[in-house]
Amino acid sequence: MTITKPVYMTPPADMLQSCLPLTHFNVSTNADSISYSNWLESMLEQCEQRIESIKQWAAQSGSQ
């Protein structure tokens, strides 16, 4: 009789970092608001890159 055990795999730790670090911006001018908006946009882009990396990792690992 053959017993099959599942092997649980997780993506590398660098792909599982939080997308938005807890950082508070002091927004008191329009320029501050624009700077904050640009920062948020870059954080979202980094998050999207991590998601794509996880998808690629899953495809290569055969764990989809």
Buried (B, 14 or more C-beta within 10 A) or exposed (E): EEEEEEEEEEBEEEBEEEEEEEEEEEEEEEEEEEEBEEEEEEBEEEBEEBEEBBEEBEEEEEEE
